[in-house]
Amino acid sequence: QIFAPLAAQMQIFALPVQPLHDLLSAFQQDVANTRDGAAYADWPELMDYCRRSANPVGRLLLHLYGVTDEQAVRESDTICTALQLINFWQDLSVDIPRGRYYLPLAACAAHGIVITDPRRDFAALQPDSNTTQLIAACVDQASASMQKGLKLVHRIPGRAGWELRAVVQSASRVLAKTRALGGQALTTRPRLTKVDAPGVLWRMTWM
C-alpha cells in the first residue's frame, strides 16, 4: 500500500533511489537507538545521521525543482543538516523524556557533563551553567551549518525560493530563542508566535 504508489511517483518524476535508501536507513537507526536508549558519541556520528535523515529531503526537492548543480546540492545539504539540528535543540524537552538523545556525548563531556547511562543521566540534566554552555555550543554548530547554505535561496526559482527563505528565517528565529533559553531549553520548548512574523518577513526580504 505504500511502496506501489511510491514506485509510481519515482517513475513519473525520475526520482533518484539513493536518497530514499538513506531516509530508510536513518529511520531504522532512529528506531533502534530509541529502543536501546542509545546516544550519539560525537559530532561526526550525529552528522552522519543528519546526512541520511535530513539531507535526502533537500536533494529530492532540488530534483523536483530541476536544480542539479553541485554547489546547490552542497548548500542544500548544509541547510538541511542545520534544520535537523535546530529541530533537535528545539525538542530537547520533548525528546529526552521519550528516550531520544541527540546531544553528542563528547560535546556533553567537553562541558563537564558526563553521561554513562543515557536513560538515567539525560533525564537528570538540569538547567545550569554547564548545560547552558552545552546548548550554546550546539546552537553554534547549527548556525554555522545554516550560514554555509544561505546562497541557495537565490538558486531556487519562483515561489519555492521564497518558501525556502521562510523556512530558513523561521528556523533561525527558533535557534535564537533556543540560545536565549540556554539550559532552560531542557524543560521549555521554544516556539514561534505571531510576534515573530514581522521580523521573519523582514529578514526574508533582505536575504
C-alpha angles and dihedrals in degrees: 000000000000107000098046094060089042091053089051092052091046089057095044095050098028089236115191115247101217097070089053092050089050092051091051091048091052092047091052091049093049092051092049094047092050091048092049098039089239126164133202114264099214146338096283090055092049092045090053088056090050089049089061102031102043113013095062090062091058092045092052091050091049088052091053091047091051093241108139110153116124095237091057090049091052091049091048090052093053092048093048092048089050092050091051092050092046089053090051093052093043091053101045091113090053103036101047094058087050093054096253111135120187102154102107113242093225091053090049091051091048088061097046097266113126116197114191099151109031096198093052102032100044090048089053096053114123133193105267140126093285096051091043090055091045093052091046089055090049091049089051090053092053093044093051091051092049093050091056092061105040095107088067090082088070093051096055112082129229125333093355090062091053091047088054090051089053092050093048095047094043091050091047089054091051088050091052090052090049090053091049091052093052110173090358087075085080089070105020126058112217113229138186117242135186088269089067095055100084093051092047091050092048092051091046090057094051100044 
